[in-house]
Amino acid sequence: MKNLPNIAVKQSLSTLLQVVLLSLVWLLASRLSHSFLPAVPAGVLGMFLVLAALALGWLPLAWCKSGARWLLAEMLLFFIPATVAVVQYPQLMGSIGLRIVLVILLSTVLVMTVTSLVVDAGYKFEILLKRRKRQHGVS
């Protein structure tokens, strides 16, 4: 029972370090995007950098898994600034408010749908890799 707080602290620190690692990757991607590929958003470039590092084995999945899960779980927090911006400009809402609301609703649905499909595909891919690993380990 005494070790339970220690485990929770270690998990929290691990998640925090992983979020910092992912943030550093984003910062690097932002610099690269700004300097060499201005047409490519930093988030997309960073995602490809992490994907490449995972695929090449340079970045073990355990080094970023809990941080990525935490970021996904707290994704709603990243939409708060957009909501505050809409509330701060009521005159904008009056003139083209319905169109803005429709765009926000449609984009939210699209983002949630695409995110769920990508997460589902990633989960299925992870299961497939584990099955292959098990099959090759048994043989």
Backbone as CSV, one residue per row, in Angstrom:
resi,resn,N_x,N_y,N_z,CA_x,CA_y,CA_z,C_x,C_y,C_z
1,MET,0.818,-1.186,0.000,0.000,0.000,0.000,0.867,1.257,0.000
2,LYS,2.063,1.162,0.631,2.947,2.311,0.690,3.459,2.697,-0.699
3,ASN,3.654,1.718,-1.586,4.209,1.972,-2.913,3.217,2.611,-3.862
4,LEU,1.929,2.578,-3.532,0.899,3.115,-4.423,1.119,4.594,-4.738
5,PRO,1.388,5.461,-3.755,1.659,6.867,-4.098,2.913,7.023,-4.961
6,ASN,3.941,6.216,-4.697,5.166,6.292,-5.495,4.899,5.926,-6.950
7,ILE,4.084,4.926,-7.173,3.755,4.502,-8.536,2.982,5.608,-9.247
8,ALA,2.037,6.217,-8.541,1.252,7.299,-9.138,2.139,8.491,-9.484
9,VAL,3.081,8.814,-8.613,3.999,9.929,-8.870,4.884,9.598,-10.068
10,LYS,5.385,8.373,-10.131,6.231,7.975,-11.260,5.462,8.018,-12.574
11,GLN,4.208,7.572,-12.550,3.393,7.617,-13.767,3.112,9.056,-14.184
12,SER,2.836,9.910,-13.225,2.575,11.316,-13.532,3.808,11.996,-14.103
13,LEU,4.964,11.731,-13.511,6.206,12.303,-14.033,6.525,11.770,-15.423
14,SER,6.284,10.481,-15.621,6.505,9.884,-16.936,5.615,10.534,-17.985
15,THR,4.347,10.716,-17.652,3.420,11.363,-18.581,3.858,12.796,-18.855
16,LEU,4.258,13.528,-17.817,4.711,14.904,-17.985,5.936,14.966,-18.894
17,LEU,6.900,14.081,-18.683,8.092,14.069,-19.521,7.749,13.731,-20.976
18,GLN,6.798,12.841,-21.161,6.391,12.483,-22.512,5.680,13.643,-23.201
19,VAL,4.867,14.376,-22.460,4.219,15.569,-23.030,5.279,16.598,-23.404
20,VAL,6.297,16.758,-22.569,7.397,17.678,-22.881,8.125,17.204,-24.136
21,LEU,8.384,15.896,-24.239,9.045,15.346,-25.429,8.223,15.629,-26.685
22,LEU,6.928,15.377,-26.625,6.064,15.634,-27.775,5.997,17.120,-28.093
23,SER,6.037,17.957,-27.062,6.046,19.407,-27.283,7.343,19.859,-27.940
24,LEU,8.447,19.242,-27.552,9.728,19.566,-28.190,9.742,19.146,-29.659
25,VAL,9.129,18.000,-29.946,9.012,17.576,-31.340,8.183,18.593,-32.115
26,TRP,7.086,19.058,-31.519,6.263,20.068,-32.187,7.053,21.358,-32.410
27,LEU,7.835,21.765,-31.400,8.643,22.977,-31.529,9.667,22.820,-32.656
28,LEU,10.323,21.668,-32.718,11.258,21.391,-33.806,10.539,21.431,-35.153
29,ALA,9.376,20.810,-35.209,8.597,20.801,-36.449,8.175,22.220,-36.830
30,SER,7.865,23.040,-35.843,7.488,24.423,-36.101,8.657,25.186,-36.714
31,ARG,9.825,24.993,-36.172,11.028,25.651,-36.712,11.313,25.167,-38.133
32,LEU,11.242,23.844,-38.334,11.480,23.286,-39.671,10.451,23.789,-40.670
33,SER,9.207,23.803,-40.246,8.131,24.265,-41.114,8.329,25.729,-41.492
34,HIS,8.646,26.536,-40.509,8.827,27.971,-40.753,10.024,28.223,-41.679
35,SER,11.104,27.463,-41.486,12.322,27.693,-42.252,12.313,27.064,-43.639
36,PHE,11.785,25.833,-43.753,11.948,25.095,-45.004,10.643,24.734,-45.714
37,LEU,9.580,24.492,-44.950,8.326,24.034,-45.546,7.157,24.881,-45.053
38,PRO,7.075,26.143,-45.449,6.010,26.994,-44.904,4.600,26.542,-45.272
39,ALA,4.452,25.729,-46.308,3.120,25.271,-46.698,2.622,24.120,-45.819
40,VAL,3.525,23.491,-45.069,3.154,22.341,-44.232,3.005,22.811,-42.787
41,PRO,1.822,22.612,-42.185,1.638,23.003,-40.777,2.577,22.232,-39.855
42,ALA,3.010,22.891,-38.806,3.954,22.284,-37.864,3.380,21.021,-37.219
43,GLY,2.084,21.021,-36.924,1.475,19.837,-36.303,1.538,18.622,-37.210
44,VAL,1.302,18.837,-38.494,1.350,17.728,-39.453,2.790,17.236,-39.612
45,LEU,3.723,18.170,-39.749,5.135,17.795,-39.877,5.610,17.055,-38.625
46,GLY,5.219,17.547,-37.451,5.593,16.884,-36.200,5.019,15.484,-36.106
47,MET,3.771,15.326,-36.563,3.151,13.999,-36.541,3.942,13.040,-37.426
48,PHE,4.353,13.508,-38.601,5.138,12.653,-39.486,6.522,12.358,-38.911
49,LEU,7.111,13.324,-38.213,8.405,13.076,-37.572,8.286,11.997,-36.498
50,VAL,7.248,12.096,-35.680,7.042,11.086,-34.631,6.740,9.725,-35.264
51,LEU,5.897,9.713,-36.289,5.573,8.462,-36.971,6.819,7.821,-37.572
52,ALA,7.659,8.624,-38.213,8.894,8.099,-38.797,9.821,7.561,-37.711
53,ALA,9.948,8.296,-36.611,10.808,7.844,-35.511,10.288,6.549,-34.902
54,LEU,8.968,6.416,-34.793,8.389,5.165,-34.280,8.620,4.019,-35.258
55,ALA,8.390,4.274,-36.545,8.537,3.218,-37.558,9.983,2.758,-37.693
56,LEU,10.928,3.682,-37.556,12.342,3.338,-37.686,12.933,2.775,-36.394
57,GLY,12.159,2.822,-35.329,12.631,2.289,-34.054,13.497,3.260,-33.267
58,TRP,13.589,4.500,-33.716,14.370,5.496,-32.991,13.657,5.948,-31.726
59,LEU,12.354,5.888,-31.748,11.530,6.324,-30.614,10.664,5.144,-30.173
60,PRO,10.992,4.541,-29.042,10.142,3.458,-28.557,8.746,3.976,-28.196
61,LEU,7.737,3.184,-28.481,6.362,3.581,-28.218,6.145,3.923,-26.747
62,ALA,6.808,3.207,-25.872,6.645,3.443,-24.435,7.109,4.840,-24.027
63,TRP,7.951,5.488,-24.845,8.468,6.816,-24.511,7.468,7.920,-24.791
64,CYS,6.392,7.614,-25.510,5.437,8.691,-25.817,3.976,8.263,-25.669
65,LYS,3.714,7.021,-25.319,2.346,6.509,-25.304,1.463,7.192,-24.259
66,SER,1.912,7.268,-23.010,1.037,7.844,-21.980,0.902,9.359,-22.165
67,GLY,1.938,10.018,-22.662,1.839,11.449,-22.938,0.845,11.730,-24.055
68,ALA,0.885,10.900,-25.100,-0.062,11.064,-26.208,-1.486,10.778,-25.746
69,ARG,-1.647,9.777,-24.912,-2.990,9.477,-24.381,-3.523,10.630,-23.546
70,TRP,-2.663,11.235,-22.736,-3.097,12.358,-21.921,-3.499,13.533,-22.808
71,LEU,-2.687,13.829,-23.826,-3.010,14.932,-24.733,-4.336,14.696,-25.444
72,LEU,-4.576,13.469,-25.879,-5.843,13.159,-26.530,-7.013,13.282,-25.551
73,ALA,-6.802,12.857,-24.321,-7.871,12.931,-23.325,-8.207,14.380,-22.983
74,GLU,-7.225,15.271,-23.061,-7.432,16.678,-22.710,-7.613,17.556,-23.947
75,MET,-7.913,16.953,-25.084,-8.027,17.691,-26.342,-9.050,18.826,-26.274
76,LEU,-10.089,18.648,-25.501,-11.124,19.676,-25.402,-10.552,21.010,-24.932
77,LEU,-9.529,20.970,-24.084,-8.921,22.202,-23.589,-8.330,23.044,-24.717
78,PHE,-7.915,22.390,-25.813,-7.295,23.120,-26.909,-8.318,23.897,-27.732
79,PHE,-9.605,23.611,-27.537,-10.645,24.322,-28.273,-11.203,25.519,-27.494
80,ILE,-10.835,25.669,-26.236,-11.348,26.757,-25.411,-10.964,28.132,-25.973
81,PRO,-9.708,28.370,-26.412,-9.381,29.699,-26.949,-10.265,30.100,-28.136
82,ALA,-10.620,29.169,-28.996,-11.496,29.494,-30.126,-12.873,29.905,-29.628
83,THR,-13.362,29.234,-28.614,-14.668,29.571,-28.057,-14.650,30.957,-27.418
84,VAL,-13.588,31.259,-26.688,-13.461,32.577,-26.057,-13.401,33.669,-27.125
85,ALA,-12.701,33.431,-28.215,-12.604,34.415,-29.296,-13.980,34.705,-29.892
86,VAL,-14.802,33.680,-30.052,-16.144,33.883,-30.597,-16.993,34.706,-29.637
87,VAL,-16.871,34.459,-28.348,-17.666,35.175,-27.347,-17.227,36.643,-27.245
88,GLN,-15.960,36.929,-27.481,-15.453,38.288,-27.354,-15.897,39.214,-28.484
89,TYR,-16.365,38.682,-29.588,-16.749,39.514,-30.730,-18.216,39.290,-31.104
90,PRO,-19.146,39.808,-30.293,-20.572,39.591,-30.573,-21.038,40.264,-31.873
91,GLN,-20.403,41.378,-32.268,-20.802,42.021,-33.515,-20.515,41.122,-34.719
92,LEU,-19.457,40.352,-34.648,-19.155,39.403,-35.717,-20.217,38.310,-35.764
93,MET,-20.642,37.870,-34.600,-21.671,36.833,-34.532,-22.991,37.336,-35.100
94,GLY,-23.263,38.623,-34.949,-24.516,39.179,-35.452,-24.557,39.229,-36.971
95,SER,-23.439,39.572,-37.598,-23.452,39.751,-39.051,-23.347,38.432,-39.811
96,ILE,-22.478,37.566,-39.386,-22.322,36.293,-40.106,-22.344,35.111,-39.141
97,GLY,-23.069,35.274,-38.061,-23.076,34.291,-36.984,-23.510,32.893,-37.381
98,LEU,-24.594,32.795,-38.160,-25.096,31.471,-38.519,-24.081,30.697,-39.341
99,ARG,-23.433,31.375,-40.271,-22.412,30.698,-41.085,-21.239,30.239,-40.224
100,ILE,-20.834,31.082,-39.284,-19.725,30.708,-38.407,-20.103,29.500,-37.553
101,VAL,-21.309,29.527,-36.989,-21.773,28.409,-36.165,-21.812,27.122,-36.992
102,LEU,-22.301,27.193,-38.218,-22.345,26.005,-39.075,-20.947,25.488,-39.389
103,VAL,-20.025,26.398,-39.676,-18.645,25.989,-39.943,-18.026,25.339,-38.710
104,ILE,-18.262,25.930,-37.543,-17.717,25.364,-36.306,-18.300,23.983,-36.045
105,LEU,-19.603,23.842,-36.190,-20.236,22.538,-35.958,-19.743,21.496,-36.959
106,LEU,-19.709,21.866,-38.224,-19.263,20.923,-39.258,-17.804,20.533,-39.054
107,SER,-16.962,21.512,-38.774,-15.545,21.195,-38.578,-15.330,20.351,-37.329
108,THR,-16.094,20.605,-36.277,-15.982,19.786,-35.068,-16.367,18.345,-35.354
109,VAL,-17.461,18.153,-36.073,-17.900,16.799,-36.421,-16.850,16.116,-37.292
110,LEU,-16.307,16.844,-38.268,-15.285,16.266,-39.139,-14.022,15.890,-38.369
111,VAL,-13.572,16.781,-37.496,-12.368,16.497,-36.700,-12.590,15.288,-35.809
112,MET,-13.736,15.230,-35.149,-14.017,14.093,-34.264,-14.118,12.796,-35.057
113,THR,-14.748,12.847,-36.228,-14.887,11.649,-37.051,-13.541,11.159,-37.545
114,VAL,-12.748,12.063,-38.101,-11.441,11.671,-38.630,-10.540,11.183,-37.499
115,THR,-10.580,11.865,-36.362,-9.773,11.432,-35.221,-10.166,10.034,-34.771
116,SER,-11.453,9.770,-34.684,-11.886,8.436,-34.254,-11.486,7.370,-35.270
117,LEU,-11.574,7.683,-36.550,-11.175,6.713,-37.575,-9.671,6.444,-37.534
118,VAL,-8.877,7.495,-37.343,-7.430,7.319,-37.273,-7.041,6.537,-36.022
119,VAL,-7.652,6.858,-34.895,-7.349,6.127,-33.654,-7.760,4.660,-33.801
120,ASP,-8.911,4.409,-34.387,-9.366,3.037,-34.603,-8.406,2.287,-35.521
121,ALA,-7.971,2.921,-36.606,-7.030,2.278,-37.527,-5.696,2.016,-36.831
122,GLY,-5.246,2.970,-36.016,-4.009,2.770,-35.268,-4.123,1.637,-34.272
123,TYR,-5.261,1.546,-33.618,-5.487,0.465,-32.654,-5.482,-0.889,-33.357
124,LYS,-6.156,-0.974,-34.499,-6.178,-2.227,-35.258,-4.787,-2.583,-35.755
125,PHE,-4.026,-1.576,-36.178,-2.662,-1.803,-36.637,-1.786,-2.298,-35.489
126,GLU,-1.970,-1.715,-34.300,-1.214,-2.151,-33.131,-1.533,-3.601,-32.783
127,ILE,-2.797,-3.989,-32.857,-3.202,-5.373,-32.597,-2.569,-6.302,-33.627
128,LEU,-2.596,-5.884,-34.904,-1.991,-6.688,-35.968,-0.503,-6.897,-35.719
129,LEU,0.190,-5.846,-35.312,1.620,-5.972,-35.023,1.883,-6.913,-33.850
130,LYS,1.036,-6.829,-32.826,1.203,-7.720,-31.676,0.962,-9.172,-32.070
131,ARG,-0.048,-9.410,-32.922,-0.316,-10.781,-33.395,0.867,-11.308,-34.194
132,ARG,1.382,-10.487,-35.085,2.548,-10.921,-35.882,3.748,-11.212,-34.993
133,LYS,3.948,-10.369,-34.010,5.075,-10.560,-33.108,4.920,-11.873,-32.337
134,ARG,3.664,-12.146,-31.881,3.386,-13.383,-31.159,3.604,-14.595,-32.053
135,GLN,3.136,-14.518,-33.317,3.280,-15.629,-34.237,4.741,-15.907,-34.549
136,HIS,5.529,-14.869,-34.728,6.935,-15.063,-35.026,7.701,-15.522,-33.789
137,GLY,7.246,-15.125,-32.630,7.892,-15.541,-31.383,7.606,-16.994,-31.049
138,VAL,6.438,-17.500,-31.451,6.044,-18.874,-31.153,6.752,-19.846,-32.075
139,SER,6.937,-19.450,-33.338,7.524,-20.349,-34.346,8.945,-20.692,-34.070
